Amino acid sequence: MRKVLSVVLAATMAMSLAACGGSGGDDNQLIMATNANFPPYEYHEGGEIVGIDVEIAQAIAEKLDKELKIEDMEFGAIIDAVASGKADMGVAGM
């Protein structure tokens, strides 16, 4: 399990760093596009989105000294959000 999480984290970091700086958000924010309907990876709990992918994205944001902002959207819109610069990274069981 540790190896799987390491690979996921490395891939997510690579995706986020490749896309950084293209979002229309605050320079202090790292915007994560996701579809929060896939527990335990990302899901709604109370009024917030939580899960494994959120924890990984939060670790990346902290490493980059940024605030994580999560945008919940349809799964099919995630890649377009990253490609257009509306999000810095897409994390949703991809």
C-alpha positions in Angstrom: 0.0 0.0 0.0 2.9 2.4 0.8 4.4 1.8 -2.7 1.0 2.5 -4.3 0.6 5.8 -2.4 4.2 6.8 -3.3 3.5 6.2 -7.0 0.2 8.1 -6.8 1.8 11.0 -4.9 4.7 11.2 -7.4 2.3 11.2 -10.4 0.1 13.8 -8.8 3.1 16.0 -8.0 4.3 15.8 -11.5 0.9 16.7 -12.9 0.5 19.6 -10.5 4.0 21.0 -11.2 3.5 20.7 -14.9 0.2 22.7 -14.6 1.2 25.2 -12.0 0.9 28.9 -12.8 -1.8 28.5 -15.5 -4.9 28.9 -13.3 -6.9 32.0 -13.1 -6.8 31.8 -9.3 -4.8 33.5 -6.7 -1.0 33.0 -7.0 -1.1 31.7 -3.4 -3.7 28.9 -4.3 -3.3 25.5 -5.8 -6.6 24.7 -7.5 -7.5 21.0 -7.6 -10.3 19.9 -10.0 -12.1 16.7 -8.9 -15.4 14.8 -8.9 -16.1 14.1 -5.3 -18.2 11.0 -5.8 -15.6 8.3 -5.3 -15.0 7.4 -1.7 -12.5 6.8 -0.2 -10.6 8.9 -2.7 -12.7 12.0 -2.8 -16.2 12.5 -1.3 -18.4 14.9 0.6 -18.4 14.8 4.4 -20.4 17.4 6.0 -19.7 20.7 4.2 -16.3 19.7 2.8 -14.6 17.4 0.4 -12.4 14.8 2.0 -10.5 11.6 1.1 -7.2 10.2 0.1 -6.7 12.3 -3.0 -7.5 15.4 -1.0 -4.9 14.5 1.6 -2.3 14.0 -1.2 -3.3 17.3 -2.8 -3.0 19.1 0.6 0.5 17.7 1.1 1.5 19.0 -2.4 0.0 22.4 -1.6 1.9 22.6 1.7 5.1 21.6 0.0 4.5 24.4 -2.5 3.5 26.8 0.3 0.1 27.3 -1.2 -3.5 27.1 -0.1 -5.5 24.2 -1.5 -8.7 25.1 -3.2 -10.9 22.2 -4.4 -13.3 22.6 -7.3 -15.9 19.9 -7.5 -17.1 19.3 -11.1 -18.3 16.6 -13.5 -15.6 14.0 -14.1 -15.5 14.7 -17.9 -14.8 18.4 -17.2 -11.6 17.9 -15.2 -9.1 17.5 -18.0 -10.6 20.6 -19.8 -10.3 22.6 -16.6 -6.6 21.8 -16.3 -5.9 22.3 -20.0 -7.6 25.7 -20.0 -5.9 26.9 -16.9 -9.0 27.0 -14.7 -7.3 24.4 -12.4 -3.7 23.6 -11.6 -4.3 19.9 -11.3 -6.9 17.2 -11.8 -7.2 14.5 -9.2 -10.1 12.1 -9.4 -9.1 8.5 -9.8 -7.5 9.1 -13.2 
